[in-house]
């Protein structure tokens, strides 16, 4: 396990609010770390990068397909996107270098998930 994976586990997964997490390097256009068993397909990583760079309005209106599931947009701004579907949700946060994506299941408190991801 590298340092980034350890950070994801220690700061997010152990809180029990976040189910899975991954870190996408914007410049490299690929996932550089993820929690155990959470695979983000390359096309999903690229669509998240694109969403922040040119497609945020479309995400707000039409939601996002991620890993063959549709998520409705609940909130979006230039630094974060918060999406939900009947099974749970996605929180996506962008910095200058990375995009952090985290998932949570139904029954979790979305606001706590969003807060944990944004703090990290």
Biotite code that builds the C-alpha atoms (Angstrom):
import biotite.structure as struc

atoms = struc.array([
    struc.Atom([0.000, 0.000, 0.000], chain_id="A", res_id=1, res_name="UNK", atom_name="CA", element="C"),
    struc.Atom([1.412, 3.377, -0.953], chain_id="A", res_id=2, res_name="UNK", atom_name="CA", element="C"),
    struc.Atom([1.099, 6.599, 1.043], chain_id="A", res_id=3, res_name="UNK", atom_name="CA", element="C"),
    struc.Atom([-1.862, 7.870, -0.962], chain_id="A", res_id=4, res_name="UNK", atom_name="CA", element="C"),
    struc.Atom([-3.788, 4.625, -0.408], chain_id="A", res_id=5, res_name="UNK", atom_name="CA", element="C"),
    struc.Atom([-2.990, 4.829, 3.291], chain_id="A", res_id=6, res_name="UNK", atom_name="CA", element="C"),
    struc.Atom([-4.275, 8.411, 3.372], chain_id="A", res_id=7, res_name="UNK", atom_name="CA", element="C"),
    struc.Atom([-7.547, 7.391, 1.702], chain_id="A", res_id=8, res_name="UNK", atom_name="CA", element="C"),
    struc.Atom([-7.995, 4.522, 4.154], chain_id="A", res_id=9, res_name="UNK", atom_name="CA", element="C"),
    struc.Atom([-7.062, 6.478, 7.272], chain_id="A", res_id=10, res_name="UNK", atom_name="CA", element="C"),
    struc.Atom([-8.907, 9.693, 6.451], chain_id="A", res_id=11, res_name="UNK", atom_name="CA", element="C"),
    struc.Atom([-12.015, 8.389, 4.709], chain_id="A", res_id=12, res_name="UNK", atom_name="CA", element="C"),
    struc.Atom([-12.694, 4.662, 4.919], chain_id="A", res_id=13, res_name="UNK", atom_name="CA", element="C"),
    struc.Atom([-12.094, 4.352, 8.647], chain_id="A", res_id=14, res_name="UNK", atom_name="CA", element="C"),
    struc.Atom([-14.715, 7.021, 9.289], chain_id="A", res_id=15, res_name="UNK", atom_name="CA", element="C"),
    struc.Atom([-17.315, 4.451, 8.098], chain_id="A", res_id=16, res_name="UNK", atom_name="CA", element="C"),
    struc.Atom([-19.084, 7.237, 6.207], chain_id="A", res_id=17, res_name="UNK", atom_name="CA", element="C"),
    struc.Atom([-17.290, 6.648, 2.914], chain_id="A", res_id=18, res_name="UNK", atom_name="CA", element="C"),
    struc.Atom([-17.499, 3.254, 1.213], chain_id="A", res_id=19, res_name="UNK", atom_name="CA", element="C"),
    struc.Atom([-14.765, 3.594, -1.448], chain_id="A", res_id=20, res_name="UNK", atom_name="CA", element="C"),
    struc.Atom([-12.409, 6.282, -2.652], chain_id="A", res_id=21, res_name="UNK", atom_name="CA", element="C"),
    struc.Atom([-9.957, 6.980, -5.449], chain_id="A", res_id=22, res_name="UNK", atom_name="CA", element="C"),
    struc.Atom([-7.557, 9.749, -6.362], chain_id="A", res_id=23, res_name="UNK", atom_name="CA", element="C"),
    struc.Atom([-7.187, 10.778, -10.018], chain_id="A", res_id=24, res_name="UNK", atom_name="CA", element="C"),
    struc.Atom([-4.077, 12.658, -11.144], chain_id="A", res_id=25, res_name="UNK", atom_name="CA", element="C"),
    struc.Atom([-5.365, 15.374, -13.491], chain_id="A", res_id=26, res_name="UNK", atom_name="CA", element="C"),
    struc.Atom([-2.099, 15.848, -15.404], chain_id="A", res_id=27, res_name="UNK", atom_name="CA", element="C"),
    struc.Atom([-1.458, 12.118, -15.821], chain_id="A", res_id=28, res_name="UNK", atom_name="CA", element="C"),
    struc.Atom([-5.172, 11.532, -16.572], chain_id="A", res_id=29, res_name="UNK", atom_name="CA", element="C"),
    struc.Atom([-5.260, 8.333, -14.535], chain_id="A", res_id=30, res_name="UNK", atom_name="CA", element="C"),
    struc.Atom([-6.055, 6.911, -11.122], chain_id="A", res_id=31, res_name="UNK", atom_name="CA", element="C"),
    struc.Atom([-2.992, 7.110, -8.892], chain_id="A", res_id=32, res_name="UNK", atom_name="CA", element="C"),
    struc.Atom([-4.497, 5.556, -5.740], chain_id="A", res_id=33, res_name="UNK", atom_name="CA", element="C"),
    struc.Atom([-7.683, 3.826, -4.699], chain_id="A", res_id=34, res_name="UNK", atom_name="CA", element="C"),
    struc.Atom([-9.034, 1.879, -1.787], chain_id="A", res_id=35, res_name="UNK", atom_name="CA", element="C"),
    struc.Atom([-8.949, -1.906, -1.948], chain_id="A", res_id=36, res_name="UNK", atom_name="CA", element="C"),
    struc.Atom([-11.257, -3.317, -4.602], chain_id="A", res_id=37, res_name="UNK", atom_name="CA", element="C"),
    struc.Atom([-12.390, 0.053, -5.988], chain_id="A", res_id=38, res_name="UNK", atom_name="CA", element="C"),
    struc.Atom([-11.478, 0.204, -9.648], chain_id="A", res_id=39, res_name="UNK", atom_name="CA", element="C"),
    struc.Atom([-12.249, 3.359, -11.564], chain_id="A", res_id=40, res_name="UNK", atom_name="CA", element="C"),
    struc.Atom([-12.224, 2.609, -15.304], chain_id="A", res_id=41, res_name="UNK", atom_name="CA", element="C"),
    struc.Atom([-10.019, 4.957, -17.369], chain_id="A", res_id=42, res_name="UNK", atom_name="CA", element="C"),
    struc.Atom([-13.046, 6.291, -19.274], chain_id="A", res_id=43, res_name="UNK", atom_name="CA", element="C"),
    struc.Atom([-14.706, 7.271, -15.968], chain_id="A", res_id=44, res_name="UNK", atom_name="CA", element="C"),
    struc.Atom([-11.541, 9.029, -14.793], chain_id="A", res_id=45, res_name="UNK", atom_name="CA", element="C"),
    struc.Atom([-11.411, 10.991, -18.052], chain_id="A", res_id=46, res_name="UNK", atom_name="CA", element="C"),
    struc.Atom([-15.110, 11.900, -17.861], chain_id="A", res_id=47, res_name="UNK", atom_name="CA", element="C"),
    struc.Atom([-14.616, 13.296, -14.341], chain_id="A", res_id=48, res_name="UNK", atom_name="CA", element="C"),
    struc.Atom([-11.675, 15.397, -15.508], chain_id="A", res_id=49, res_name="UNK", atom_name="CA", element="C"),
    struc.Atom([-13.738, 16.612, -18.457], chain_id="A", res_id=50, res_name="UNK", atom_name="CA", element="C"),
    struc.Atom([-16.728, 17.353, -16.202], chain_id="A", res_id=51, res_name="UNK", atom_name="CA", element="C"),
    struc.Atom([-14.714, 19.909, -14.241], chain_id="A", res_id=52, res_name="UNK", atom_name="CA", element="C"),
    struc.Atom([-12.918, 21.406, -17.202], chain_id="A", res_id=53, res_name="UNK", atom_name="CA", element="C"),
    struc.Atom([-15.730, 21.892, -19.706], chain_id="A", res_id=54, res_name="UNK", atom_name="CA", element="C"),
    struc.Atom([-18.917, 20.098, -18.772], chain_id="A", res_id=55, res_name="UNK", atom_name="CA", element="C"),
    struc.Atom([-20.048, 21.197, -15.294], chain_id="A", res_id=56, res_name="UNK", atom_name="CA", element="C"),
    struc.Atom([-23.281, 22.766, -16.503], chain_id="A", res_id=57, res_name="UNK", atom_name="CA", element="C"),
    struc.Atom([-24.197, 19.545, -18.309], chain_id="A", res_id=58, res_name="UNK", atom_name="CA", element="C"),
    struc.Atom([-23.496, 17.526, -15.137], chain_id="A", res_id=59, res_name="UNK", atom_name="CA", element="C"),
    struc.Atom([-25.773, 19.873, -13.163], chain_id="A", res_id=60, res_name="UNK", atom_name="CA", element="C"),
    struc.Atom([-28.591, 19.388, -15.641], chain_id="A", res_id=61, res_name="UNK", atom_name="CA", element="C"),
    struc.Atom([-28.183, 15.796, -16.774], chain_id="A", res_id=62, res_name="UNK", atom_name="CA", element="C"),
    struc.Atom([-26.283, 13.987, -14.031], chain_id="A", res_id=63, res_name="UNK", atom_name="CA", element="C"),
    struc.Atom([-23.434, 11.555, -14.636], chain_id="A", res_id=64, res_name="UNK", atom_name="CA", element="C"),
    struc.Atom([-22.945, 7.943, -15.636], chain_id="A", res_id=65, res_name="UNK", atom_name="CA", element="C"),
    struc.Atom([-20.293, 6.291, -13.469], chain_id="A", res_id=66, res_name="UNK", atom_name="CA", element="C"),
    struc.Atom([-19.422, 2.599, -13.616], chain_id="A", res_id=67, res_name="UNK", atom_name="CA", element="C"),
    struc.Atom([-22.576, 1.854, -15.600], chain_id="A", res_id=68, res_name="UNK", atom_name="CA", element="C"),
    struc.Atom([-24.912, 3.564, -13.114], chain_id="A", res_id=69, res_name="UNK", atom_name="CA", element="C"),
    struc.Atom([-26.711, 6.880, -13.491], chain_id="A", res_id=70, res_name="UNK", atom_name="CA", element="C"),
    struc.Atom([-26.296, 9.499, -10.749], chain_id="A", res_id=71, res_name="UNK", atom_name="CA", element="C"),
    struc.Atom([-28.443, 12.622, -10.428], chain_id="A", res_id=72, res_name="UNK", atom_name="CA", element="C"),
    struc.Atom([-26.606, 15.830, -9.573], chain_id="A", res_id=73, res_name="UNK", atom_name="CA", element="C"),
    struc.Atom([-27.576, 17.301, -6.214], chain_id="A", res_id=74, res_name="UNK", atom_name="CA", element="C"),
    struc.Atom([-24.914, 20.019, -6.057], chain_id="A", res_id=75, res_name="UNK", atom_name="CA", element="C"),
    struc.Atom([-22.097, 21.178, -8.319], chain_id="A", res_id=76, res_name="UNK", atom_name="CA", element="C"),
    struc.Atom([-19.627, 24.021, -8.276], chain_id="A", res_id=77, res_name="UNK", atom_name="CA", element="C"),
    struc.Atom([-16.157, 24.576, -9.678], chain_id="A", res_id=78, res_name="UNK", atom_name="CA", element="C"),
    struc.Atom([-14.556, 22.443, -6.930], chain_id="A", res_id=79, res_name="UNK", atom_name="CA", element="C"),
    struc.Atom([-17.091, 19.745, -6.055], chain_id="A", res_id=80, res_name="UNK", atom_name="CA", element="C"),
    struc.Atom([-19.906, 17.602, -7.412], chain_id="A", res_id=81, res_name="UNK", atom_name="CA", element="C"),
    struc.Atom([-22.364, 15.718, -5.225], chain_id="A", res_id=82, res_name="UNK", atom_name="CA", element="C"),
    struc.Atom([-24.457, 13.037, -6.967], chain_id="A", res_id=83, res_name="UNK", atom_name="CA", element="C"),
    struc.Atom([-27.009, 10.423, -5.851], chain_id="A", res_id=84, res_name="UNK", atom_name="CA", element="C"),
    struc.Atom([-28.849, 7.363, -7.122], chain_id="A", res_id=85, res_name="UNK", atom_name="CA", element="C"),
    struc.Atom([-31.121, 4.845, -5.341], chain_id="A", res_id=86, res_name="UNK", atom_name="CA", element="C"),
    struc.Atom([-28.086, 2.782, -4.231], chain_id="A", res_id=87, res_name="UNK", atom_name="CA", element="C"),
    struc.Atom([-26.037, 5.614, -2.747], chain_id="A", res_id=88, res_name="UNK", atom_name="CA", element="C"),
    struc.Atom([-23.984, 8.494, -3.963], chain_id="A", res_id=89, res_name="UNK", atom_name="CA", element="C"),
    struc.Atom([-20.764, 9.978, -5.250], chain_id="A", res_id=90, res_name="UNK", atom_name="CA", element="C"),
    struc.Atom([-18.808, 12.915, -3.956], chain_id="A", res_id=91, res_name="UNK", atom_name="CA", element="C"),
    struc.Atom([-16.206, 14.349, -6.326], chain_id="A", res_id=92, res_name="UNK", atom_name="CA", element="C"),
    struc.Atom([-13.788, 17.084, -5.247], chain_id="A", res_id=93, res_name="UNK", atom_name="CA", element="C"),
    struc.Atom([-11.188, 18.796, -7.461], chain_id="A", res_id=94, res_name="UNK", atom_name="CA", element="C"),
    struc.Atom([-7.949, 20.438, -6.436], chain_id="A", res_id=95, res_name="UNK", atom_name="CA", element="C"),
    struc.Atom([-5.271, 21.865, -8.750], chain_id="A", res_id=96, res_name="UNK", atom_name="CA", element="C"),
    struc.Atom([-3.594, 18.470, -9.052], chain_id="A", res_id=97, res_name="UNK", atom_name="CA", element="C"),
    struc.Atom([-6.126, 15.774, -8.163], chain_id="A", res_id=98, res_name="UNK", atom_name="CA", element="C"),
    struc.Atom([-9.736, 14.731, -8.337], chain_id="A", res_id=99, res_name="UNK", atom_name="CA", element="C"),
    struc.Atom([-10.926, 12.767, -5.328], chain_id="A", res_id=100, res_name="UNK", atom_name="CA", element="C"),
    struc.Atom([-13.967, 10.558, -5.785], chain_id="A", res_id=101, res_name="UNK", atom_name="CA", element="C"),
    struc.Atom([-15.732, 8.795, -2.932], chain_id="A", res_id=102, res_name="UNK", atom_name="CA", element="C"),
    struc.Atom([-18.811, 6.589, -2.785], chain_id="A", res_id=103, res_name="UNK", atom_name="CA", element="C"),
    struc.Atom([-21.290, 5.947, -0.023], chain_id="A", res_id=104, res_name="UNK", atom_name="CA", element="C"),
    struc.Atom([-24.293, 3.623, 0.366], chain_id="A", res_id=105, res_name="UNK", atom_name="CA", element="C"),
    struc.Atom([-27.930, 4.393, 1.079], chain_id="A", res_id=106, res_name="UNK", atom_name="CA", element="C"),
    struc.Atom([-28.403, 4.875, 4.810], chain_id="A", res_id=107, res_name="UNK", atom_name="CA", element="C"),
    struc.Atom([-25.189, 6.831, 5.216], chain_id="A", res_id=108, res_name="UNK", atom_name="CA", element="C"),
    struc.Atom([-25.416, 10.524, 5.964], chain_id="A", res_id=109, res_name="UNK", atom_name="CA", element="C"),
    struc.Atom([-24.485, 12.262, 2.698], chain_id="A", res_id=110, res_name="UNK", atom_name="CA", element="C"),
    struc.Atom([-23.612, 15.538, 4.396], chain_id="A", res_id=111, res_name="UNK", atom_name="CA", element="C"),
    struc.Atom([-21.062, 13.768, 6.601], chain_id="A", res_id=112, res_name="UNK", atom_name="CA", element="C"),
    struc.Atom([-19.570, 12.044, 3.536], chain_id="A", res_id=113, res_name="UNK", atom_name="CA", element="C"),
    struc.Atom([-19.297, 15.347, 1.694], chain_id="A", res_id=114, res_name="UNK", atom_name="CA", element="C"),
    struc.Atom([-17.691, 16.994, 4.722], chain_id="A", res_id=115, res_name="UNK", atom_name="CA", element="C"),
    struc.Atom([-15.140, 14.177, 5.163], chain_id="A", res_id=116, res_name="UNK", atom_name="CA", element="C"),
    struc.Atom([-14.107, 14.281, 1.508], chain_id="A", res_id=117, res_name="UNK", atom_name="CA", element="C"),
    struc.Atom([-13.903, 18.074, 1.359], chain_id="A", res_id=118, res_name="UNK", atom_name="CA", element="C"),
    struc.Atom([-11.783, 18.182, 4.537], chain_id="A", res_id=119, res_name="UNK", atom_name="CA", element="C"),
    struc.Atom([-9.325, 15.688, 3.072], chain_id="A", res_id=120, res_name="UNK", atom_name="CA", element="C"),
])
